[in-house]
Amino acid sequence: MNAVTTSAYRQQSLNFSCEGQTLQAVLTLPSAPATSPGDLGVLVVVGGPQYRAGSHRQFTLLARELARQGFPVLRFDHRGMGDSSGPLHDFKQITPDIGTAIEAFQSAHPGLRRVVIWGLCDAASAALMFWQRSRDPRIAGLCLLNPWVRSEASLAKATVKHYYLDRLKQPEFWKKLLSGRVAGAALRDLMGNLRRARGAGAGTRAAAAMNFQQEMALAWAQLKAPLLLILSGRDLTAKEFLEHAQADAAWQALLQAPHVTRTDFPDADHTFSNAQARDQVAQATAAWLRQHLSSPAPRDTAPS
């Protein structure tokens, strides 16, 4: 294993097996004696077309900052992603990958007894589904950023509300329309999105019973451990999530649940791509960990 040591963190590569495939990971540990509970670690799950470094090296920088503040972090490539072997698996199929990553995390850091899963976009969805399917008692909390709940109807509704309606408020749009500079294809696209948005009625929701969005909601409702929800203000995925939640009474109640902490960054994009946004996310994560998970778990019990 390759290793890197600085005054703030120690970093080493790991690999482990999942259903016959080899997964690659990076473990980042505090260099100084831990000022946080030594039994608590953060598992970063990769989502979308990313690997363990993350967009703009977000996951790398997050892991190093959390380690600097005393929290061990493991980030890994699931099957078929990055340097891990096997065919590509989407977010609905990586429950085994997350489970084996937790085992590898514990083996490499024996004092670990509690794990917080940190996931962006469809990795946030995968984190909820992992807990719903496994009920792993080591899961002490979830940190979910811009969760993915996309369907054809949800995308259409969010696009109409947050793109087209905003454009209709802009004088420049009307100047282009009246001058003929707005193409007919754009208007046809608007009408198509309106039709798809109207399709998101009760019949559509009933037909999609037991889909991944409902599985996410069930996990959210039944997990009583702390949950941090981070939303970007300049992100269609985050807006889709809020649209989905606001259209469903069960989801509305979930967002208000006492174990949920919500933090919004109005100027951030989907991947928190600038340095300020990345730093804000790292500091918000660390502060939430200290506030809600600062006490080590009792030796003879596991988190529920």
C-alpha positions as protocol buffer text, in pm:
chain_id: "A"
residue {
  index: 1
  type: MET
  ca { x: 0 y: 0 z: 0 }
}
residue {
  index: 2
  type: ASN
  ca { x: 117 y: 350 z: -83 }
}
residue {
  index: 3
  type: ALA
  ca { x: 120 y: 591 z: 211 }
}
residue {
  index: 4
  type: VAL
  ca { x: 143 y: 967 z: 256 }
}
residue {
  index: 5
  type: THR
  ca { x: 195 y: 1137 z: 593 }
}
residue {
  index: 6
  type: THR
  ca { x: 166 y: 1508 z: 669 }
}
residue {
  index: 7
  type: SER
  ca { x: 130 y: 1703 z: 992 }
}
residue {
  index: 8
  type: ALA
  ca { x: -249 y: 1698 z: 941 }
}
residue {
  index: 9
  type: TYR
  ca { x: -328 y: 1350 z: 807 }
}
residue {
  index: 10
  type: ARG
  ca { x: -200 y: 1007 z: 710 }
}
residue {
  index: 11
  type: GLN
  ca { x: -320 y: 860 z: 383 }
}
residue {
  index: 12
  type: GLN
  ca { x: -289 y: 508 z: 246 }
}
residue {
  index: 13
  type: SER
  ca { x: -437 y: 306 z: -35 }
}
residue {
  index: 14
  type: LEU
  ca { x: -645 y: -6 z: 28 }
}
residue {
  index: 15
  type: ASN
  ca { x: -808 y: -272 z: -183 }
}
residue {
  index: 16
  type: PHE
  ca { x: -1072 y: -525 z: -89 }
}
residue {
  index: 17
  type: SER
  ca { x: -1306 y: -772 z: -256 }
}
residue {
  index: 18
  type: CYS
  ca { x: -1676 y: -743 z: -334 }
}
residue {
  index: 19
  type: GLU
  ca { x: -1852 y: -1036 z: -500 }
}
residue {
  index: 20
  type: GLY
  ca { x: -1536 y: -1146 z: -678 }
}
residue {
  index: 21
  type: GLN
  ca { x: -1423 y: -800 z: -787 }
}
residue {
  index: 22
  type: THR
  ca { x: -1141 y: -587 z: -645 }
}
residue {
  index: 23
  type: LEU
  ca { x: -1233 y: -243 z: -514 }
}
residue {
  index: 24
  type: GLN
  ca { x: -981 y: 36 z: -470 }
}
residue {
  index: 25
  type: ALA
  ca { x: -997 y: 280 z: -179 }
}
residue {
  index: 26
  type: VAL
  ca { x: -806 y: 551 z: 4 }
}
residue {
  index: 27
  type: LEU
  ca { x: -802 y: 569 z: 384 }
}
residue {
  index: 28
  type: THR
  ca { x: -728 y: 908 z: 541 }
}
residue {
  index: 29
  type: LEU
  ca { x: -652 y: 916 z: 914 }
}
residue {
  index: 30
  type: PRO
  ca { x: -571 y: 1200 z: 1156 }
}
residue {
  index: 31
  type: SER
  ca { x: -198 y: 1243 z: 1216 }
}
residue {
  index: 32
  type: ALA
  ca { x: -248 y: 1399 z: 1558 }
}
residue {
  index: 33
  type: PRO
  ca { x: -420 y: 1225 z: 1849 }
}
residue {
  index: 34
  type: ALA
  ca { x: -793 y: 1225 z: 1781 }
}
residue {
  index: 35
  type: THR
  ca { x: -994 y: 1511 z: 1926 }
}
residue {
  index: 36
  type: SER
  ca { x: -1315 y: 1346 z: 1804 }
}
residue {
  index: 37
  type: PRO
  ca { x: -1468 y: 1015 z: 1913 }
}
residue {
  index: 38
  type: GLY
  ca { x: -1215 y: 752 z: 1808 }
}
residue {
  index: 39
  type: ASP
  ca { x: -1485 y: 502 z: 1719 }
}
residue {
  index: 40
  type: LEU
  ca { x: -1651 y: 722 z: 1453 }
}
residue {
  index: 41
  type: GLY
  ca { x: -1555 y: 734 z: 1084 }
}
residue {
  index: 42
  type: VAL
  ca { x: -1692 y: 873 z: 758 }
}
residue {
  index: 43
  type: LEU
  ca { x: -1744 y: 657 z: 448 }
}
residue {
  index: 44
  type: VAL
  ca { x: -1761 y: 860 z: 126 }
}
residue {
  index: 45
  type: VAL
  ca { x: -1968 y: 682 z: -138 }
}
residue {
  index: 46
  type: VAL
  ca { x: -1907 y: 778 z: -500 }
}
residue {
  index: 47
  type: GLY
  ca { x: -2203 y: 872 z: -718 }
}
residue {
  index: 48
  type: GLY
  ca { x: -2254 y: 949 z: -1083 }
}
residue {
  index: 49
  type: PRO
  ca { x: -1967 y: 948 z: -1335 }
}
residue {
  index: 50
  type: GLN
  ca { x: -1705 y: 1009 z: -1066 }
}
residue {
  index: 51
  type: TYR
  ca { x: -1437 y: 812 z: -885 }
}
residue {
  index: 52
  type: ARG
  ca { x: -1292 y: 836 z: -536 }
}
residue {
  index: 53
  type: ALA
  ca { x: -1125 y: 1177 z: -588 }
}
residue {
  index: 54
  type: GLY
  ca { x: -1459 y: 1340 z: -673 }
}
residue {
  index: 55
  type: SER
  ca { x: -1531 y: 1629 z: -906 }
}
residue {
  index: 56
  type: HIS
  ca { x: -1269 y: 1902 z: -862 }
}
residue {
  index: 57
  type: ARG
  ca { x: -1100 y: 1666 z: -610 }
}
residue {
  index: 58
  type: GLN
  ca { x: -1385 y: 1735 z: -371 }
}
residue {
  index: 59
  type: PHE
  ca { x: -1376 y: 1397 z: -195 }
}
residue {
  index: 60
  type: THR
  ca { x: -997 y: 1407 z: -157 }
}
residue {
  index: 61
  type: LEU
  ca { x: -1007 y: 1754 z: -2 }
}
residue {
  index: 62
  type: LEU
  ca { x: -1305 y: 1666 z: 216 }
}
residue {
  index: 63
  type: ALA
  ca { x: -1132 y: 1357 z: 353 }
}
residue {
  index: 64
  type: ARG
  ca { x: -816 y: 1550 z: 437 }
}
residue {
  index: 65
  type: GLU
  ca { x: -1006 y: 1829 z: 611 }
}
residue {
  index: 66
  type: LEU
  ca { x: -1217 y: 1587 z: 817 }
}
residue {
  index: 67
  type: ALA
  ca { x: -901 y: 1396 z: 913 }
}
residue {
  index: 68
  type: ARG
  ca { x: -740 y: 1724 z: 1015 }
}
residue {
  index: 69
  type: GLN
  ca { x: -1037 y: 1772 z: 1247 }
}
residue {
  index: 70
  type: GLY
  ca { x: -999 y: 1423 z: 1391 }
}
residue {
  index: 71
  type: PHE
  ca { x: -1229 y: 1202 z: 1178 }
}
residue {
  index: 72
  type: PRO
  ca { x: -1099 y: 900 z: 980 }
}
residue {
  index: 73
  type: VAL
  ca { x: -1238 y: 881 z: 627 }
}
residue {
  index: 74
  type: LEU
  ca { x: -1256 y: 604 z: 367 }
}
residue {
  index: 75
  type: ARG
  ca { x: -1346 y: 683 z: 5 }
}
residue {
  index: 76
  type: PHE
  ca { x: -1366 y: 409 z: -255 }
}
residue {
  index: 77
  type: ASP
  ca { x: -1456 y: 317 z: -612 }
}
residue {
  index: 78
  type: HIS
  ca { x: -1750 y: 80 z: -633 }
}
residue {
  index: 79
  type: ARG
  ca { x: -1755 y: -201 z: -890 }
}
residue {
  index: 80
  type: GLY
  ca { x: -1689 y: -83 z: -1242 }
}
residue {
  index: 81
  type: MET
  ca { x: -1596 y: 271 z: -1135 }
}
residue {
  index: 82
  type: GLY
  ca { x: -1252 y: 432 z: -1136 }
}
residue {
  index: 83
  type: ASP
  ca { x: -982 y: 174 z: -1061 }
}
residue {
  index: 84
  type: SER
  ca { x: -1216 y: -96 z: -933 }
}
residue {
  index: 85
  type: SER
  ca { x: -1277 y: -404 z: -1144 }
}
residue {
  index: 86
  type: GLY
  ca { x: -1597 y: -552 z: -1284 }
}
residue {
  index: 87
  type: PRO
  ca { x: -1889 y: -420 z: -1490 }
}
residue {
  index: 88
  type: LEU
  ca { x: -2031 y: -82 z: -1394 }
}
residue {
  index: 89
  type: HIS
  ca { x: -2305 y: -91 z: -1131 }
}
residue {
  index: 90
  type: ASP
  ca { x: -2551 y: 194 z: -1090 }
}
residue {
  index: 91
  type: PHE
  ca { x: -2651 y: 345 z: -758 }
}
residue {
  index: 92
  type: LYS
  ca { x: -2937 y: 100 z: -704 }
}
residue {
  index: 93
  type: GLN
  ca { x: -2694 y: -194 z: -720 }
}
residue {
  index: 94
  type: ILE
  ca { x: -2409 y: -96 z: -485 }
}
residue {
  index: 95
  type: THR
  ca { x: -2546 y: -210 z: -149 }
}
residue {
  index: 96
  type: PRO
  ca { x: -2288 y: -496 z: -140 }
}
residue {
  index: 97
  type: ASP
  ca { x: -2008 y: -251 z: -225 }
}
residue {
  index: 98
  type: ILE
  ca { x: -2098 y: -23 z: 65 }
}
residue {
  index: 99
  type: GLY
  ca { x: -2119 y: -318 z: 304 }
}
residue {
  index: 100
  type: THR
  ca { x: -1777 y: -453 z: 209 }
}
residue {
  index: 101
  type: ALA
  ca { x: -1629 y: -102 z: 227 }
}
residue {
  index: 102
  type: ILE
  ca { x: -1746 y: -74 z: 589 }
}
residue {
  index: 103
  type: GLU
  ca { x: -1582 y: -410 z: 665 }
}
residue {
  index: 104
  type: ALA
  ca { x: -1257 y: -294 z: 502 }
}
residue {
  index: 105
  type: PHE
  ca { x: -1275 y: 34 z: 696 }
}
residue {
  index: 106
  type: GLN
  ca { x: -1304 y: -153 z: 1025 }
}
residue {
  index: 107
  type: SER
  ca { x: -1022 y: -392 z: 935 }
}
residue {
  index: 108
  type: ALA
  ca { x: -788 y: -106 z: 852 }
}
residue {
  index: 109
  type: HIS
  ca { x: -894 y: 102 z: 1152 }
}
residue {
  index: 110
  type: PRO
  ca { x: -980 y: -147 z: 1429 }
}
residue {
  index: 111
  type: GLY
  ca { x: -1121 y: 111 z: 1672 }
}
residue {
  index: 112
  type: LEU
  ca { x: -1399 y: 198 z: 1431 }
}
residue {
  index: 113
  type: ARG
  ca { x: -1744 y: 105 z: 1557 }
}
residue {
  index: 114
  type: ARG
  ca { x: -1971 y: 373 z: 1406 }
}
residue {
  index: 115
  type: VAL
  ca { x: -1989 y: 492 z: 1046 }
}
residue {
  index: 116
  type: VAL
  ca { x: -2149 y: 795 z: 885 }
}
residue {
  index: 117
  type: ILE
  ca { x: -2216 y: 753 z: 513 }
}
residue {
  index: 118
  type: TRP
  ca { x: -2153 y: 1069 z: 310 }
}
residue {
  index: 119
  type: GLY
  ca { x: -2299 y: 1079 z: -42 }
}
residue {
  index: 120
  type: LEU
  ca { x: -2361 y: 1333 z: -317 }
}
residue {
  index: 121
  type: CYS
  ca { x: -2640 y: 1299 z: -575 }
}
residue {
  index: 122
  type: ASP
  ca { x: -2722 y: 933 z: -648 }
}
residue {
  index: 123
  type: ALA
  ca { x: -2468 y: 826 z: -382 }
}
residue {
  index: 124
  type: ALA
  ca { x: -2700 y: 995 z: -129 }
}
residue {
  index: 125
  type: SER
  ca { x: -2983 y: 781 z: -266 }
}
residue {
  index: 126
  type: ALA
  ca { x: -2760 y: 472 z: -247 }
}
residue {
  index: 127
  type: ALA
  ca { x: -2678 y: 550 z: 118 }
}
residue {
  index: 128
  type: LEU
  ca { x: -3047 y: 553 z: 210 }
}
residue {
  index: 129
  type: MET
  ca { x: -3113 y: 232 z: 19 }
}
residue {
  index: 130
  type: PHE
  ca { x: -2812 y: 63 z: 180 }
}
residue {
  index: 131
  type: TRP
  ca { x: -2952 y: 128 z: 526 }
}
residue {
  index: 132
  type: GLN
  ca { x: -3303 y: 24 z: 422 }
}
residue {
  index: 133
  type: ARG
  ca { x: -3179 y: -308 z: 283 }
}
residue {
  index: 134
  type: SER
  ca { x: -2912 y: -392 z: 540 }
}
residue {
  index: 135
  type: ARG
  ca { x: -3022 y: -223 z: 867 }
}
residue {
  index: 136
  type: ASP
  ca { x: -2651 y: -222 z: 948 }
}
residue {
  index: 137
  type: PRO
  ca { x: -2622 y: -131 z: 1320 }
}
residue {
  index: 138
  type: ARG
  ca { x: -2287 y: 41 z: 1257 }
}
residue {
  index: 139
  type: ILE
  ca { x: -2455 y: 322 z: 1065 }
}
residue {
  index: 140
  type: ALA
  ca { x: -2457 y: 616 z: 1306 }
}
residue {
  index: 141
  type: GLY
  ca { x: -2582 y: 879 z: 1062 }
}
residue {
  index: 142
  type: LEU
  ca { x: -2612 y: 990 z: 701 }
}
residue {
  index: 143
  type: CYS
  ca { x: -2486 y: 1302 z: 527 }
}
residue {
  index: 144
  type: LEU
  ca { x: -2685 y: 1351 z: 205 }
}
residue {
  index: 145
  type: LEU
  ca { x: -2605 y: 1617 z: -54 }
}
residue {
  index: 146
  type: ASN
  ca { x: -2848 y: 1702 z: -336 }
}
residue {
  index: 147
  type: PRO
  ca { x: -3020 y: 1359 z: -325 }
}
residue {
  index: 148
  type: TRP
  ca { x: -3121 y: 1208 z: -659 }
}
residue {
  index: 149
  type: VAL
  ca { x: -3494 y: 1138 z: -702 }
}
residue {
  index: 150
  type: ARG
  ca { x: -3517 y: 1192 z: -1078 }
}
residue {
  index: 151
  type: SER
  ca { x: -3800 y: 1062 z: -1292 }
}
residue {
  index: 152
  type: GLU
  ca { x: -3914 y: 1189 z: -1630 }
}
residue {
  index: 153
  type: ALA
  ca { x: -4198 y: 1380 z: -1464 }
}
residue {
  index: 154
  type: SER
  ca { x: -3985 y: 1528 z: -1184 }
}
residue {
  index: 155
  type: LEU
  ca { x: -3726 y: 1654 z: -1432 }
}
residue {
  index: 156
  type: ALA
  ca { x: -3998 y: 1810 z: -1648 }
}
residue {
  index: 157
  type: LYS
  ca { x: -4161 y: 1986 z: -1351 }
}
residue {
  index: 158
  type: ALA
  ca { x: -3832 y: 2123 z: -1221 }
}
residue {
  index: 159
  type: THR
  ca { x: -3724 y: 2236 z: -1568 }
}
residue {
  index: 160
  type: VAL
  ca { x: -4052 y: 2421 z: -1629 }
}
residue {
  index: 161
  type: LYS
  ca { x: -4053 y: 2587 z: -1287 }
}
residue {
  index: 162
  type: HIS
  ca { x: -3687 y: 2670 z: -1244 }
}
residue {
  index: 163
  type: TYR
  ca { x: -3573 y: 2727 z: -1601 }
}
residue {
  index: 164
  type: TYR
  ca { x: -3857 y: 2827 z: -1830 }
}
residue {
  index: 165
  type: LEU
  ca { x: -4055 y: 3031 z: -1576 }
}
residue {
  index: 166
  type: ASP
  ca { x: -3739 y: 3218 z: -1482 }
}
residue {
  index: 167
  type: ARG
  ca { x: -3673 y: 3286 z: -1848 }
}
residue {
  index: 168
  type: LEU
  ca { x: -4027 y: 3418 z: -1897 }
}
residue {
  index: 169
  type: LYS
  ca { x: -3950 y: 3684 z: -1635 }
}
residue {
  index: 170
  type: GLN
  ca { x: -3649 y: 3810 z: -1832 }
}
residue {
  index: 171
  type: PRO
  ca { x: -3709 y: 4103 z: -2075 }
}
residue {
  index: 172
  type: GLU
  ca { x: -3433 y: 3968 z: -2298 }
}
residue {
  index: 173
  type: PHE
  ca { x: -3634 y: 3650 z: -2359 }
}
residue {
  index: 174
  type: TRP
  ca { x: -3934 y: 3844 z: -2485 }
}
residue {
  index: 175
  type: LYS
  ca { x: -3714 y: 4060 z: -2709 }
}
residue {
  index: 176
  type: LYS
  ca { x: -3573 y: 3743 z: -2865 }
}
residue {
  index: 177
  type: LEU
  ca { x: -3919 y: 3591 z: -2900 }
}
residue {
  index: 178
  type: LEU
  ca { x: -4065 y: 3898 z: -3072 }
}
residue {
  index: 179
  type: SER
  ca { x: -3763 y: 3930 z: -3299 }
}
residue {
  index: 180
  type: GLY
  ca { x: -3788 y: 3563 z: -3400 }
}
residue {
  index: 181
  type: ARG
  ca { x: -3454 y: 3472 z: -3241 }
}
residue {
  index: 182
  type: VAL
  ca { x: -3613 y: 3212 z: -3010 }
}
residue {
  index: 183
  type: ALA
  ca { x: -3613 y: 2892 z: -3213 }
}
residue {
  index: 184
  type: GLY
  ca { x: -3925 y: 2690 z: -3260 }
}
residue {
  index: 185
  type: ALA
  ca { x: -3742 y: 2393 z: -3111 }
}
residue {
  index: 186
  type: ALA
  ca { x: -3712 y: 2576 z: -2778 }
}
residue {
  index: 187
  type: LEU
  ca { x: -4086 y: 2640 z: -2769 }
}
residue {
  index: 188
  type: ARG
  ca { x: -4160 y: 2280 z: -2860 }
}
residue {
  index: 189
  type: ASP
  ca { x: -3927 y: 2170 z: -2579 }
}
residue {
  index: 190
  type: LEU
  ca { x: -4122 y: 2387 z: -2334 }
}
residue {
  index: 191
  type: MET
  ca { x: -4454 y: 2237 z: -2444 }
}
residue {
  index: 192
  type: GLY
  ca { x: -4313 y: 1884 z: -2418 }
}
residue {
  index: 193
  type: ASN
  ca { x: -4193 y: 1949 z: -2063 }
}
residue {
  index: 194
  type: LEU
  ca { x: -4534 y: 2087 z: -1969 }
}
residue {
  index: 195
  type: ARG
  ca { x: -4700 y: 1767 z: -2094 }
}
residue {
  index: 196
  type: ARG
  ca { x: -4455 y: 1548 z: -1903 }
}
residue {
  index: 197
  type: ALA
  ca { x: -4499 y: 1757 z: -1589 }
}
residue {
  index: 198
  type: ARG
  ca { x: -4876 y: 1712 z: -1605 }
}
residue {
  index: 199
  type: GLY
  ca { x: -4815 y: 1338 z: -1622 }
}
residue {
  index: 200
  type: ALA
  ca { x: -4687 y: 1344 z: -1265 }
}
residue {
  index: 201
  type: GLY
  ca { x: -5037 y: 1292 z: -1126 }
}
residue {
  index: 202
  type: ALA
  ca { x: -5176 y: 1030 z: -892 }
}
residue {
  index: 203
  type: GLY
  ca { x: -5192 y: 765 z: -1163 }
}
residue {
  index: 204
  type: THR
  ca { x: -4823 y: 806 z: -1243 }
}
residue {
  index: 205
  type: ARG
  ca { x: -4726 y: 790 z: -878 }
}
residue {
  index: 206
  type: ALA
  ca { x: -4939 y: 479 z: -819 }
}
residue {
  index: 207
  type: ALA
  ca { x: -4785 y: 304 z: -1118 }
}
residue {
  index: 208
  type: ALA
  ca { x: -4438 y: 370 z: -979 }
}
residue {
  index: 209
  type: ALA
  ca { x: -4513 y: 206 z: -642 }
}
residue {
  index: 210
  type: MET
  ca { x: -4211 y: 66 z: -463 }
}
residue {
  index: 211
  type: ASN
  ca { x: -3965 y: 255 z: -683 }
}
residue {
  index: 212
  type: PHE
  ca { x: -3631 y: 374 z: -554 }
}
residue {
  index: 213
  type: GLN
  ca { x: -3774 y: 709 z: -443 }
}
residue {
  index: 214
  type: GLN
  ca { x: -4017 y: 530 z: -212 }
}
residue {
  index: 215
  type: GLU
  ca { x: -3739 y: 309 z: -82 }
}
residue {
  index: 216
  type: MET
  ca { x: -3545 y: 624 z: 2 }
}
residue {
  index: 217
  type: ALA
  ca { x: -3846 y: 769 z: 185 }
}
residue {
  index: 218
  type: LEU
  ca { x: -3895 y: 452 z: 385 }
}
residue {
  index: 219
  type: ALA
  ca { x: -3532 y: 454 z: 495 }
}
residue {
  index: 220
  type: TRP
  ca { x: -3550 y: 823 z: 585 }
}
residue {
  index: 221
  type: ALA
  ca { x: -3860 y: 760 z: 797 }
}
residue {
  index: 222
  type: GLN
  ca { x: -3726 y: 456 z: 980 }
}
residue {
  index: 223
  type: LEU
  ca { x: -3367 y: 568 z: 1038 }
}
residue {
  index: 224
  type: LYS
  ca { x: -3366 y: 755 z: 1368 }
}
residue {
  index: 225
  type: ALA
  ca { x: -2995 y: 836 z: 1359 }
}
residue {
  index: 226
  type: PRO
  ca { x: -2887 y: 1194 z: 1279 }
}
residue {
  index: 227
  type: LEU
  ca { x: -2923 y: 1295 z: 915 }
}
residue {
  index: 228
  type: LEU
  ca { x: -2760 y: 1598 z: 753 }
}
residue {
  index: 229
  type: LEU
  ca { x: -2924 y: 1726 z: 434 }
}
residue {
  index: 230
  type: ILE
  ca { x: -2715 y: 1971 z: 229 }
}
residue {
  index: 231
  type: LEU
  ca { x: -2875 y: 2142 z: -70 }
}
residue {
  index: 232
  type: SER
  ca { x: -2728 y: 2365 z: -341 }
}
residue {
  index: 233
  type: GLY
  ca { x: -2922 y: 2669 z: -450 }
}
residue {
  index: 234
  type: ARG
  ca { x: -2796 y: 2655 z: -809 }
}
residue {
  index: 235
  type: ASP
  ca { x: -2867 y: 2290 z: -883 }
}
residue {
  index: 236
  type: LEU
  ca { x: -3154 y: 2133 z: -1074 }
}
residue {
  index: 237
  type: THR
  ca { x: -3110 y: 1801 z: -888 }
}
residue {
  index: 238
  type: ALA
  ca { x: -3162 y: 1975 z: -552 }
}
residue {
  index: 239
  type: LYS
  ca { x: -3466 y: 2158 z: -690 }
}
residue {
  index: 240
  type: GLU
  ca { x: -3609 y: 1828 z: -818 }
}
residue {
  index: 241
  type: PHE
  ca { x: -3564 y: 1679 z: -472 }
}
residue {
  index: 242
  type: LEU
  ca { x: -3753 y: 1967 z: -311 }
}
residue {
  index: 243
  type: GLU
  ca { x: -4026 y: 1953 z: -576 }
}
residue {
  index: 244
  type: HIS
  ca { x: -4064 y: 1579 z: -512 }
}
residue {
  index: 245
  type: ALA
  ca { x: -4078 y: 1631 z: -135 }
}
residue {
  index: 246
  type: GLN
  ca { x: -4326 y: 1919 z: -154 }
}
residue {
  index: 247
  type: ALA
  ca { x: -4562 y: 1714 z: -374 }
}
residue {
  index: 248
  type: ASP
  ca { x: -4579 y: 1425 z: -127 }
}
residue {
  index: 249
  type: ALA
  ca { x: -4719 y: 1465 z: 223 }
}
residue {
  index: 250
  type: ALA
  ca { x: -4501 y: 1185 z: 358 }
}
residue {
  index: 251
  type: TRP
  ca { x: -4186 y: 1352 z: 228 }
}
residue {
  index: 252
  type: GLN
  ca { x: -4292 y: 1689 z: 370 }
}
residue {
  index: 253
  type: ALA
  ca { x: -4306 y: 1539 z: 716 }
}
residue {
  index: 254
  type: LEU
  ca { x: -3971 y: 1369 z: 666 }
}
residue {
  index: 255
  type: LEU
  ca { x: -3792 y: 1697 z: 595 }
}
residue {
  index: 256
  type: GLN
  ca { x: -3924 y: 1829 z: 927 }
}
residue {
  index: 257
  type: ALA
  ca { x: -3827 y: 1521 z: 1131 }
}
residue {
  index: 258
  type: PRO
  ca { x: -3635 y: 1602 z: 1452 }
}
residue {
  index: 259
  type: HIS
  ca { x: -3332 y: 1393 z: 1351 }
}
residue {
  index: 260
  type: VAL
  ca { x: -3283 y: 1595 z: 1030 }
}
residue {
  index: 261
  type: THR
  ca { x: -3051 y: 1894 z: 1004 }
}
residue {
  index: 262
  type: ARG
  ca { x: -3084 y: 2092 z: 681 }
}
residue {
  index: 263
  type: THR
  ca { x: -2817 y: 2327 z: 548 }
}
residue {
  index: 264
  type: ASP
  ca { x: -2864 y: 2527 z: 226 }
}
residue {
  index: 265
  type: PHE
  ca { x: -2588 y: 2691 z: 25 }
}
residue {
  index: 266
  type: PRO
  ca { x: -2776 y: 2929 z: -209 }
}
residue {
  index: 267
  type: ASP
  ca { x: -2481 y: 3008 z: -435 }
}
residue {
  index: 268
  type: ALA
  ca { x: -2344 y: 2653 z: -470 }
}
residue {
  index: 269
  type: ASP
  ca { x: -2376 y: 2438 z: -781 }
}
residue {
  index: 270
  type: HIS
  ca { x: -2433 y: 2063 z: -792 }
}
residue {
  index: 271
  type: THR
  ca { x: -2075 y: 1956 z: -714 }
}
residue {
  index: 272
  type: PHE
  ca { x: -1978 y: 2256 z: -497 }
}
residue {
  index: 273
  type: SER
  ca { x: -1717 y: 2328 z: -760 }
}
residue {
  index: 274
  type: ASN
  ca { x: -1549 y: 2639 z: -620 }
}
residue {
  index: 275
  type: ALA
  ca { x: -1315 y: 2649 z: -322 }
}
residue {
  index: 276
  type: GLN
  ca { x: -1553 y: 2847 z: -102 }
}
residue {
  index: 277
  type: ALA
  ca { x: -1840 y: 2601 z: -150 }
}
residue {
  index: 278
  type: ARG
  ca { x: -1616 y: 2297 z: -95 }
}
residue {
  index: 279
  type: ASP
  ca { x: -1482 y: 2448 z: 227 }
}
residue {
  index: 280
  type: GLN
  ca { x: -1833 y: 2532 z: 347 }
}
residue {
  index: 281
  type: VAL
  ca { x: -1944 y: 2173 z: 293 }
}
residue {
  index: 282
  type: ALA
  ca { x: -1642 y: 2033 z: 477 }
}
residue {
  index: 283
  type: GLN
  ca { x: -1692 y: 2267 z: 773 }
}
residue {
  index: 284
  type: ALA
  ca { x: -2067 y: 2201 z: 786 }
}
residue {
  index: 285
  type: THR
  ca { x: -2000 y: 1825 z: 785 }
}
residue {
  index: 286
  type: ALA
  ca { x: -1742 y: 1848 z: 1063 }
}
residue {
  index: 287
  type: ALA
  ca { x: -1960 y: 2076 z: 1277 }
}
residue {
  index: 288
  type: TRP
  ca { x: -2258 y: 1839 z: 1238 }
}
residue {
  index: 289
  type: LEU
  ca { x: -2044 y: 1539 z: 1332 }
}
residue {
  index: 290
  type: ARG
  ca { x: -1921 y: 1712 z: 1647 }
}
residue {
  index: 291
  type: GLN
  ca { x: -2267 y: 1837 z: 1745 }
}
residue {
  index: 292
  type: HIS
  ca { x: -2467 y: 1519 z: 1691 }
}
residue {
  index: 293
  type: LEU
  ca { x: -2219 y: 1231 z: 1716 }
}
residue {
  index: 294
  type: SER
  ca { x: -1958 y: 1347 z: 1966 }
}
residue {
  index: 295
  type: SER
  ca { x: -2028 y: 1079 z: 2226 }
}
residue {
  index: 296
  type: PRO
  ca { x: -1878 y: 734 z: 2162 }
}
residue {
  index: 297
  type: ALA
  ca { x: -2123 y: 446 z: 2143 }
}
residue {
  index: 298
  type: PRO
  ca { x: -2149 y: 235 z: 2461 }
}
residue {
  index: 299
  type: ARG
  ca { x: -1925 y: -69 z: 2444 }
}
residue {
  index: 300
  type: ASP
  ca { x: -2206 y: -321 z: 2478 }
}
residue {
  index: 301
  type: THR
  ca { x: -2450 y: -162 z: 2237 }
}
residue {
  index: 302
  type: ALA
  ca { x: -2465 y: -64 z: 1872 }
}
residue {
  index: 303
  type: PRO
  ca { x: -2637 y: 237 z: 1717 }
}
residue {
  index: 304
  type: SER
  ca { x: -2994 y: 183 z: 1600 }
}
